[in-house]
Amino acid sequence: MDIDAPYLPVAVELIDNVFPTPIVYLLTARSSTEDMLVGLEAGANDYLIKPFNQAELRVRLQNGRRLVELHRRSPRAPPLQ
């Protein structure tokens, strides 16, 4: 998703409503702490700065997948659709 998009918070909310356990990654050239905080406060789960390392992206995606699986197996997690 593009952090410059004025619809970022709405897009993150839409993703949350459509997917049972979404993970939102922002890939952007913006590298300031303020930009990162804007993206994370809008609801993104992770923030990567371009150019990014492919190995780092792969590990972050694996960690996201692991979190989704843990959520699905948690007895206290709300039912997934």
N, CA, C and O atoms as CSV, one atom per row, in Angstrom:
chain,resi,resn,atom,element,x,y,z
A,1,MET,N,N,0.829,-1.169,0.000
A,1,MET,CA,C,0.000,0.000,0.000
A,1,MET,C,C,0.877,1.237,0.000
A,1,MET,O,O,1.999,1.211,0.506
A,2,ASP,N,N,0.378,2.300,-0.555
A,2,ASP,CA,C,1.106,3.552,-0.640
A,2,ASP,C,C,0.805,4.404,0.581
A,2,ASP,O,O,-0.349,4.750,0.838
A,3,ILE,N,N,1.848,4.742,1.334
A,3,ILE,CA,C,1.656,5.544,2.544
A,3,ILE,C,C,1.157,6.951,2.222
A,3,ILE,O,O,0.564,7.601,3.084
A,4,ASP,N,N,1.384,7.434,1.002
A,4,ASP,CA,C,0.934,8.767,0.623
A,4,ASP,C,C,-0.561,8.810,0.326
A,4,ASP,O,O,-1.140,9.892,0.223
A,5,ALA,N,N,-1.171,7.682,0.192
A,5,ALA,CA,C,-2.580,7.651,-0.176
A,5,ALA,C,C,-3.434,8.210,0.966
A,5,ALA,O,O,-3.286,7.792,2.114
A,6,PRO,N,N,-4.319,9.146,0.653
A,6,PRO,CA,C,-5.170,9.711,1.708
A,6,PRO,C,C,-6.145,8.676,2.268
A,6,PRO,O,O,-6.701,8.864,3.350
A,7,TYR,N,N,-6.347,7.595,1.538
A,7,TYR,CA,C,-7.289,6.562,1.954
A,7,TYR,C,C,-6.632,5.466,2.793
A,7,TYR,O,O,-7.279,4.457,3.076
A,8,LEU,N,N,-5.379,5.626,3.196
A,8,LEU,CA,C,-4.666,4.557,3.902
A,8,LEU,C,C,-5.444,4.014,5.100
A,8,LEU,O,O,-5.630,2.799,5.175
A,9,PRO,N,N,-5.910,4.841,6.047
A,9,PRO,CA,C,-6.653,4.277,7.179
A,9,PRO,C,C,-7.917,3.536,6.758
A,9,PRO,O,O,-8.260,2.514,7.351
A,10,VAL,N,N,-8.612,4.042,5.742
A,10,VAL,CA,C,-9.833,3.386,5.264
A,10,VAL,C,C,-9.488,2.054,4.611
A,10,VAL,O,O,-10.198,1.066,4.798
A,11,ALA,N,N,-8.405,2.024,3.847
A,11,ALA,CA,C,-7.989,0.780,3.190
A,11,ALA,C,C,-7.620,-0.276,4.220
A,11,ALA,O,O,-7.986,-1.442,4.069
A,12,VAL,N,N,-6.901,0.115,5.266
A,12,VAL,CA,C,-6.525,-0.844,6.306
A,12,VAL,C,C,-7.776,-1.369,7.006
A,12,VAL,O,O,-7.868,-2.564,7.286
A,13,GLU,N,N,-8.733,-0.501,7.289
A,13,GLU,CA,C,-9.978,-0.936,7.925
A,13,GLU,C,C,-10.751,-1.895,7.020
A,13,GLU,O,O,-11.307,-2.884,7.498
A,14,LEU,N,N,-10.789,-1.609,5.719
A,14,LEU,CA,C,-11.465,-2.490,4.765
A,14,LEU,C,C,-10.804,-3.863,4.749
A,14,LEU,O,O,-11.488,-4.887,4.767
A,15,ILE,N,N,-9.486,-3.882,4.714
A,15,ILE,CA,C,-8.764,-5.163,4.732
A,15,ILE,C,C,-9.097,-5.932,6.005
A,15,ILE,O,O,-9.318,-7.142,5.958
A,16,ASP,N,N,-9.136,-5.240,7.143
A,16,ASP,CA,C,-9.478,-5.889,8.414
A,16,ASP,C,C,-10.860,-6.519,8.376
A,16,ASP,O,O,-11.087,-7.569,8.978
A,17,ASN,N,N,-11.793,-5.870,7.660
A,17,ASN,CA,C,-13.160,-6.389,7.601
A,17,ASN,C,C,-13.337,-7.507,6.589
A,17,ASN,O,O,-14.256,-8.316,6.722
A,18,VAL,N,N,-12.480,-7.569,5.587
A,18,VAL,CA,C,-12.626,-8.570,4.524
A,18,VAL,C,C,-11.877,-9.855,4.849
A,18,VAL,O,O,-12.386,-10.951,4.614
A,19,PHE,N,N,-10.682,-9.723,5.381
A,19,PHE,CA,C,-9.856,-10.896,5.649
A,19,PHE,C,C,-9.911,-11.246,7.134
A,19,PHE,O,O,-9.838,-10.351,7.976
A,20,PRO,N,N,-10.036,-12.517,7.467
A,20,PRO,CA,C,-10.188,-12.919,8.856
A,20,PRO,C,C,-8.995,-12.539,9.742
A,20,PRO,O,O,-9.189,-12.110,10.880
A,21,THR,N,N,-7.806,-12.686,9.253
A,21,THR,CA,C,-6.613,-12.343,10.026
A,21,THR,C,C,-5.630,-11.668,9.089
A,21,THR,O,O,-4.661,-12.287,8.651
A,22,PRO,N,N,-5.873,-10.401,8.778
A,22,PRO,CA,C,-5.005,-9.734,7.807
A,22,PRO,C,C,-3.684,-9.280,8.419
A,22,PRO,O,O,-3.597,-8.996,9.613
A,23,ILE,N,N,-2.680,-9.220,7.587
A,23,ILE,CA,C,-1.421,-8.592,7.954
A,23,ILE,C,C,-1.114,-7.603,6.836
A,23,ILE,O,O,-1.027,-7.980,5.667
A,24,VAL,N,N,-0.953,-6.353,7.199
A,24,VAL,CA,C,-0.745,-5.289,6.227
A,24,VAL,C,C,0.712,-4.851,6.281
A,24,VAL,O,O,1.212,-4.448,7.331
A,25,TYR,N,N,1.385,-4.934,5.138
A,25,TYR,CA,C,2.772,-4.500,5.010
A,25,TYR,C,C,2.812,-3.239,4.163
A,25,TYR,O,O,2.180,-3.172,3.109
A,26,LEU,N,N,3.547,-2.250,4.620
A,26,LEU,CA,C,3.783,-1.064,3.807
A,26,LEU,C,C,5.190,-1.135,3.253
A,26,LEU,O,O,6.151,-1.271,4.010
A,27,LEU,N,N,5.322,-1.044,1.942
A,27,LEU,CA,C,6.615,-0.984,1.269
A,27,LEU,C,C,6.717,0.415,0.681
A,27,LEU,O,O,5.923,0.784,-0.185
A,28,THR,N,N,7.678,1.189,1.139
A,28,THR,CA,C,7.742,2.588,0.749
A,28,THR,C,C,9.175,3.106,0.702
A,28,THR,O,O,10.074,2.548,1.332
A,29,ALA,N,N,9.368,4.171,-0.048
A,29,ALA,CA,C,10.675,4.830,-0.086
A,29,ALA,C,C,10.814,5.836,1.048
A,29,ALA,O,O,11.905,6.354,1.285
A,30,ARG,N,N,9.731,6.116,1.743
A,30,ARG,CA,C,9.772,7.082,2.844
A,30,ARG,C,C,10.458,6.446,4.050
A,30,ARG,O,O,10.063,5.379,4.520
A,31,SER,N,N,11.489,7.125,4.535
A,31,SER,CA,C,12.317,6.499,5.569
A,31,SER,C,C,12.333,7.239,6.900
A,31,SER,O,O,13.063,6.846,7.810
A,32,SER,N,N,11.551,8.290,7.030
A,32,SER,CA,C,11.577,9.022,8.297
A,32,SER,C,C,10.770,8.288,9.367
A,32,SER,O,O,9.844,7.534,9.069
A,33,THR,N,N,11.141,8.528,10.592
A,33,THR,CA,C,10.417,7.934,11.715
A,33,THR,C,C,8.965,8.386,11.705
A,33,THR,O,O,8.065,7.600,12.000
A,34,GLU,N,N,8.736,9.651,11.366
A,34,GLU,CA,C,7.365,10.171,11.333
A,34,GLU,C,C,6.503,9.414,10.324
A,34,GLU,O,O,5.355,9.076,10.614
A,35,ASP,N,N,7.062,9.144,9.127
A,35,ASP,CA,C,6.319,8.397,8.110
A,35,ASP,C,C,6.013,6.981,8.590
A,35,ASP,O,O,4.910,6.473,8.390
A,36,MET,N,N,6.990,6.355,9.220
A,36,MET,CA,C,6.782,5.003,9.736
A,36,MET,C,C,5.668,5.009,10.776
A,36,MET,O,O,4.801,4.136,10.756
A,37,LEU,N,N,5.679,5.974,11.674
A,37,LEU,CA,C,4.640,6.052,12.699
A,37,LEU,C,C,3.268,6.299,12.099
A,37,LEU,O,O,2.277,5.741,12.570
A,38,VAL,N,N,3.196,7.129,11.067
A,38,VAL,CA,C,1.914,7.373,10.386
A,38,VAL,C,C,1.369,6.058,9.824
A,38,VAL,O,O,0.191,5.743,9.992
A,39,GLY,N,N,2.234,5.298,9.159
A,39,GLY,CA,C,1.807,4.021,8.579
A,39,GLY,C,C,1.382,3.019,9.622
A,39,GLY,O,O,0.356,2.357,9.466
A,40,LEU,N,N,2.153,2.898,10.684
A,40,LEU,CA,C,1.824,1.934,11.737
A,40,LEU,C,C,0.579,2.366,12.514
A,40,LEU,O,O,-0.247,1.533,12.884
A,41,GLU,N,N,0.450,3.674,12.758
A,41,GLU,CA,C,-0.740,4.164,13.459
A,41,GLU,C,C,-1.992,4.022,12.609
A,41,GLU,O,O,-3.095,3.930,13.147
A,42,ALA,N,N,-1.839,4.002,11.284
A,42,ALA,CA,C,-2.984,3.802,10.390
A,42,ALA,C,C,-3.447,2.351,10.409
A,42,ALA,O,O,-4.531,2.036,9.917
A,43,GLY,N,N,-2.634,1.474,10.973
A,43,GLY,CA,C,-3.043,0.078,11.084
A,43,GLY,C,C,-2.140,-0.927,10.407
A,43,GLY,O,O,-2.401,-2.129,10.471
A,44,ALA,N,N,-1.082,-0.466,9.758
A,44,ALA,CA,C,-0.159,-1.422,9.132
A,44,ALA,C,C,0.536,-2.229,10.222
A,44,ALA,O,O,0.811,-1.723,11.311
A,45,ASN,N,N,0.814,-3.485,9.912
A,45,ASN,CA,C,1.513,-4.351,10.859
A,45,ASN,C,C,3.021,-4.279,10.714
A,45,ASN,O,O,3.758,-4.588,11.650
A,46,ASP,N,N,3.474,-3.873,9.548
A,46,ASP,CA,C,4.915,-3.819,9.313
A,46,ASP,C,C,5.204,-2.736,8.289
A,46,ASP,O,O,4.329,-2.346,7.516
A,47,TYR,N,N,6.443,-2.253,8.292
A,47,TYR,CA,C,6.848,-1.125,7.459
A,47,TYR,C,C,8.236,-1.416,6.932
A,47,TYR,O,O,9.181,-1.539,7.711
A,48,LEU,N,N,8.375,-1.527,5.623
A,48,LEU,CA,C,9.680,-1.769,5.012
A,48,LEU,C,C,10.024,-0.628,4.081
A,48,LEU,O,O,9.178,-0.138,3.333
A,49,ILE,N,N,11.271,-0.212,4.135
A,49,ILE,CA,C,11.741,0.916,3.337
A,49,ILE,C,C,12.419,0.398,2.071
A,49,ILE,O,O,13.262,-0.498,2.128
A,50,LYS,N,N,12.036,0.978,0.912
A,50,LYS,CA,C,12.657,0.625,-0.367
A,50,LYS,C,C,13.984,1.356,-0.493
A,50,LYS,O,O,14.106,2.472,0.014
A,51,PRO,N,N,14.953,0.791,-1.130
A,51,PRO,CA,C,14.963,-0.604,-1.572
A,51,PRO,C,C,15.107,-1.513,-0.358
A,51,PRO,O,O,15.843,-1.207,0.580
A,52,PHE,N,N,14.405,-2.615,-0.390
A,52,PHE,CA,C,14.447,-3.542,0.734
A,52,PHE,C,C,15.197,-4.801,0.336
A,52,PHE,O,O,15.322,-5.129,-0.844
A,53,ASN,N,N,15.685,-5.486,1.333
A,53,ASN,CA,C,16.401,-6.734,1.142
A,53,ASN,C,C,15.382,-7.861,1.003
A,53,ASN,O,O,14.501,-8.011,1.850
A,54,GLN,N,N,15.497,-8.647,-0.055
A,54,GLN,CA,C,14.520,-9.717,-0.290
A,54,GLN,C,C,14.520,-10.755,0.819
A,54,GLN,O,O,13.463,-11.278,1.173
A,55,ALA,N,N,15.675,-11.059,1.370
A,55,ALA,CA,C,15.736,-12.027,2.470
A,55,ALA,C,C,14.993,-11.485,3.690
A,55,ALA,O,O,14.292,-12.226,4.380
A,56,GLU,N,N,15.152,-10.183,3.949
A,56,GLU,CA,C,14.433,-9.573,5.078
A,56,GLU,C,C,12.928,-9.634,4.853
A,56,GLU,O,O,12.176,-9.963,5.771
A,57,LEU,N,N,12.485,-9.319,3.642
A,57,LEU,CA,C,11.053,-9.386,3.335
A,57,LEU,C,C,10.542,-10.809,3.517
A,57,LEU,O,O,9.471,-11.016,4.090
A,58,ARG,N,N,11.290,-11.781,3.040
A,58,ARG,CA,C,10.872,-13.183,3.174
A,58,ARG,C,C,10.702,-13.566,4.646
A,58,ARG,O,O,9.725,-14.224,5.004
A,59,VAL,N,N,11.640,-13.163,5.494
A,59,VAL,CA,C,11.559,-13.491,6.927
A,59,VAL,C,C,10.364,-12.778,7.568
A,59,VAL,O,O,9.653,-13.365,8.383
A,60,ARG,N,N,10.147,-11.521,7.200
A,60,ARG,CA,C,9.004,-10.791,7.758
A,60,ARG,C,C,7.680,-11.449,7.338
A,60,ARG,O,O,6.751,-11.541,8.141
A,61,LEU,N,N,7.597,-11.900,6.091
A,61,LEU,CA,C,6.393,-12.596,5.637
A,61,LEU,C,C,6.206,-13.921,6.364
A,61,LEU,O,O,5.084,-14.280,6.722
A,62,GLN,N,N,7.293,-14.647,6.585
A,62,GLN,CA,C,7.212,-15.907,7.346
A,62,GLN,C,C,6.735,-15.634,8.768
A,62,GLN,O,O,5.912,-16.379,9.302
A,63,ASN,N,N,7.248,-14.569,9.383
A,63,ASN,CA,C,6.808,-14.222,10.742
A,63,ASN,C,C,5.330,-13.857,10.757
A,63,ASN,O,O,4.609,-14.221,11.686
A,64,GLY,N,N,4.878,-13.142,9.734
A,64,GLY,CA,C,3.465,-12.813,9.640
A,64,GLY,C,C,2.604,-14.050,9.496
A,64,GLY,O,O,1.551,-14.161,10.124
A,65,ARG,N,N,3.051,-14.976,8.672
A,65,ARG,CA,C,2.319,-16.237,8.501
A,65,ARG,C,C,2.260,-17.010,9.823
A,65,ARG,O,O,1.232,-17.597,10.163
A,66,ARG,N,N,3.372,-17.002,10.562
A,66,ARG,CA,C,3.412,-17.678,11.866
A,66,ARG,C,C,2.411,-17.048,12.839
A,66,ARG,O,O,1.731,-17.761,13.578
A,67,LEU,N,N,2.318,-15.723,12.840
A,67,LEU,CA,C,1.366,-15.045,13.720
A,67,LEU,C,C,-0.077,-15.403,13.368
A,67,LEU,O,O,-0.907,-15.601,14.255
A,68,VAL,N,N,-0.372,-15.486,12.070
A,68,VAL,CA,C,-1.717,-15.872,11.648
A,68,VAL,C,C,-2.026,-17.285,12.120
A,68,VAL,O,O,-3.118,-17.548,12.622
A,69,GLU,N,N,-1.075,-18.189,11.963
A,69,GLU,CA,C,-1.291,-19.573,12.412
A,69,GLU,C,C,-1.480,-19.649,13.928
A,69,GLU,O,O,-2.338,-20.392,14.406
A,70,LEU,N,N,-0.702,-18.903,14.674
A,70,LEU,CA,C,-0.868,-18.871,16.132
A,70,LEU,C,C,-2.247,-18.337,16.504
A,70,LEU,O,O,-2.884,-18.845,17.427
A,71,HIS,N,N,-2.698,-17.332,15.802
A,71,HIS,CA,C,-4.028,-16.773,16.059
A,71,HIS,C,C,-5.104,-17.817,15.790
A,71,HIS,O,O,-6.047,-17.963,16.568
A,72,ARG,N,N,-4.956,-18.533,14.696
A,72,ARG,CA,C,-5.966,-19.552,14.340
A,72,ARG,C,C,-6.023,-20.680,15.359
A,72,ARG,O,O,-7.087,-21.254,15.592
A,73,ARG,N,N,-4.889,-21.002,15.966
A,73,ARG,CA,C,-4.843,-22.107,16.925
A,73,ARG,C,C,-5.175,-21.678,18.352
A,73,ARG,O,O,-5.365,-22.526,19.224
A,74,SER,N,N,-5.246,-20.387,18.595
A,74,SER,CA,C,-5.481,-19.894,19.949
A,74,SER,C,C,-6.910,-20.170,20.382
A,74,SER,O,O,-7.850,-19.836,19.660
A,75,PRO,N,N,-7.090,-20.782,21.563
A,75,PRO,CA,C,-8.455,-21.046,22.026
A,75,PRO,C,C,-9.224,-19.765,22.376
A,75,PRO,O,O,-10.454,-19.765,22.418
A,76,ARG,N,N,-8.494,-18.683,22.623
A,76,ARG,CA,C,-9.153,-17.425,22.978
A,76,ARG,C,C,-9.385,-16.523,21.784
A,76,ARG,O,O,-9.988,-15.458,21.919
A,77,ALA,N,N,-8.918,-16.929,20.629
A,77,ALA,CA,C,-9.073,-16.099,19.433
A,77,ALA,C,C,-10.529,-16.131,18.976
A,77,ALA,O,O,-11.182,-17.170,19.079
A,78,PRO,N,N,-11.044,-15.015,18.476
A,78,PRO,CA,C,-12.404,-15.037,17.949
A,78,PRO,C,C,-12.482,-15.961,16.742
A,78,PRO,O,O,-11.487,-16.141,16.039
A,79,PRO,N,N,-13.640,-16.543,16.491
A,79,PRO,CA,C,-13.753,-17.467,15.342
A,79,PRO,C,C,-13.425,-16.755,14.029
A,79,PRO,O,O,-13.782,-15.595,13.822
A,80,LEU,N,N,-12.743,-17.477,13.160
A,80,LEU,CA,C,-12.413,-16.944,11.844
A,80,LEU,C,C,-13.536,-17.281,10.892
A,80,LEU,O,O,-14.187,-18.315,11.040
A,81,GLN,N,N,-13.770,-16.428,9.923
A,81,GLN,CA,C,-14.842,-16.659,8.967
A,81,GLN,C,C,-14.404,-17.597,7.883
A,81,GLN,O,O,-15.185,-17.907,6.983
